[in-house]
């Protein structure tokens, strides 16, 4: 390579530069923050974490150090599947109209269900998101995807929040959400019902995004032997990490709870 012997030994024995030493110390902090946040943070969220500790550096420098340490926060994105309309079901118009911004808590909620595979069989998860802060205000899990599942998620949300009359609650047209008992309960509280068009995942993008995050950062990192094991892991992710800790890009990189506290 055209390098002299003396030049090689001079390079090998040279003390690290101040920049290299700073990179080494910064890499240690990044490594700790990455695993403290379940290995799901990329350079933008790591940059916010560092800034809160009084450390300022560019996203490019963080990304370079993460590449050198092989720290990757990639998660698989699932293609959403549309819901078929049940014959004779009571369908509400799409009053949300893809407007996923809410000016105050308890003005717009969105709800949906998804499924998680375990060795025992499918576990279904219903969740309700407040569009103001993306906080999961209600959830339920069971081996059946039915009216009881979505109603339990709704009743949990009622225990935590006091939604005003005429609050908007958006869902798809799946059979649990068009069940007579469930719709009667919403009508009893004066809640305005909104539903996505059949097979249009973009009408329900906020919930699709949440479930994609849940599966990419939690479900797909585990192999569940039992439904109870899956319940425990998902509960811990939602209540201990997603609502309280995970920084959300649409919330100025604050967690849902921190955002609500600051805005209130």
N, C-alpha and C positions, 0 to 999 in steps of 0.2 A: 504493500500500500504506500510505499515511499516514505515511511516514518522511520526516523533514526532510533536506535536503541536507547540513547539517552533521552530523546524526546518522549518515547513511550513510558519509561520509568518515571520521568518527571510528571507526566499526566496521571499515571497510576497512583503516585504518592501525594498528589496535590490535595490540599484540604478543600472540602466542599465550599462553594461560594456562599455568600450571605443569602442569595436568592434560593439556592438549592436547600439551604438549611430551613428557610422559611417555608418552602414547599413541603419539606419533611414534616414540620410541625403542623402545617395546615392539613396535610393528608391524614394525620392521626385524628384530628378533630372531625374531618369529613367522614372517615371510616366509622367513628363512634356514632355520629348523627345518623348515618345511613342505616346502621343496624338497630339503633334506638327507635327508629321509625319504621321498623319491619321490612326494611329493604325495598320500600316502594317509592322513595323520593328520588327524583332526578335533580339536575343541577339548579333549576329555578327555585324549588322548595328548599334545597340545601342552602342556597344563597340567603333565603329569608331566615332560616335557622341560625346561620352564622351571623347575620346582621343583628339579630336579637341578642347575641352574645358579644356584640361590640366588634366583630370581625368583618371588615369590608374587603371584598375582592370580587372580581368579575365572574360571570357565569362561565365564560370561556376557560378561565383558569381552573374553576371547579370541575368542569366537564373533562378537562385534560387529566387532572389528577384522578378523577373517577375512572377514566379509561385505563390509566396506568395501573390502578388497583383492581381493574376488572369488576367494578361496581356498576351493575346495570339494573335499572328500574323498569325494564320493559314488562308489559303485561298484555296477554292476548285479548283482542277485542272480538266479542261474539257478534255474529250477524243476528239482529233481532228477528223474531218470527211473529207474524201477524196472528190475530185472534179471529176465529170464524164466528159470525153472528149466529146465535141460537134462534131457530124459527119461532116466531110469535113473541119474541122478547120485547120489553119496553125499552126503547132506545132514546137517549137524550141527545140533543144537538151538541156540536163541538163549540161550546161557549168560551173555552180557553183560547182557541185560535192560535196555538203555538206561541203565545205570549208568556214566556217562562220567567218573567220578572214580577215580583210582588213588592209593593212599597212598604208593607208592614206585615208583622207576623199574623198568622191565622186569617189571611184573606184569600190565599190560594193554596190548596193542598192537591197533590197528585198521588195516585195509588196504583199499584200493579202487583203481580205475582210472578215468581220465577221458580225454578226447580234445581235441586242439587242431588247428585247421585251419591248413594252410599251402598255398601255391600248388602244392607237390608232392603234396599229399594229406594225409590224417590222420596226426597223430603221437599215439600213445597214451602216457599217463603213469601209472605205478603208484607208489604211495607207501605208506609205513608210518609211523604216528604213535604215539608213546608217550603214553598218556593222562595220565601223571603230569605231564608238562611241555609237551605238545603239540609236542614236538620231532619233526621228520621224521628218523627213524633210518635209513630206507632208501628208495631210489627207483630207478626205471629208466624208460627211454624207448625206444620202437621204433615201427615202422610197422605192427606186428601186435599185437593185443590177445589174447594167448594165455598158456598156462601158463609159457612161457619168460620172458615179461615179468614176471609176478608173482614167479616164483622168483628172478630176478635181483635184484629189490627186496629180497626176503627175505634172500638171501645177503649183500647189502650191509649189512643191519641186523645180521647175525651177525658180520660183520667189525668192526663198531663197538661192539657190545654183547655181553654174555654173559648171555642170558636163562636163568633157572633152569628146571628141569624143572617142568612144570605151569603155566607162564605161559599166560595166555589170549590168543589171537590171533583177532580178530573180523573177518569180511568179509561180503560178500553171497554169493548163491548162483550168481554168474556162472560160466560154464564154466571160466575159468582157475583159480578157487578150488576147484572140485570135481574137478579133474583128479587122476587116480590117483597120478601121480608126485609132484605137489606135496603131496598129503595124506600120502603115505608119508614124505616128507622131514620133515614136521612130527611125525609119529608117532615117527620115529627119534629125535627130540630130546625127546620127552615133552611136546610143546606141546599144550595143550588148545584144540580148535577150536570156534569159535562162529560162527554165521551168522545174518544178518538174515532175517526172513520175506520171502517174495517180494513185490516191489512196495511195501515199507514203508520209505520213506526215513528215517523218524524212528528206526528201529532202528539207523541208520548215520549219525546226525546229526553226529557229530564229524568224520567224513571229508567229508561233504557241506559242512560249514562251511569246512573247509580248502580244498577245491577251489573253493568259491565265492570265497574270499579270493584264491586263486592266480589265478583268471580275472579277477576284478575289479581287482586291483592290478597284475597283470603281463601276462596274455595279451591282454586286451581293449584294452590301451594300445598294442599293436604289431600290425603286419601282417607276417606271416612269409612270405618268399619261398621258403625251403627248410626242411626238417626240421632240418638242422644249426643254422640260425639260431635256430629255436625252442628246440632243446635247450640252446644256450648261454645264452639269456635266462632260461629256466626254471631251469637249474642255478644261475645267478648269483643269482636271486631266492631260491631255497630255501636255498642254502648261505651266501650272503653277507648276505642281508637277513632272511629269515623266521626262521631258526634263531638268528641271532646278534644282530640289531638290533631287529626289529619287536616292539613292546610288545603283549602279549596281555591283554585285559581280564580273563580268568579267572585270570591269573597275577599279580595285583596290579600290572598294567601293567609287568611285566618281560618280557624276551625269554625264549624257552624255555631257552637256554643259561645265561643269568644266573639264572633261577629254579632250575635244577638245581644250579648252583654254590652258591647261597645256602642251599638246603635241605639240601645235603650237608654 
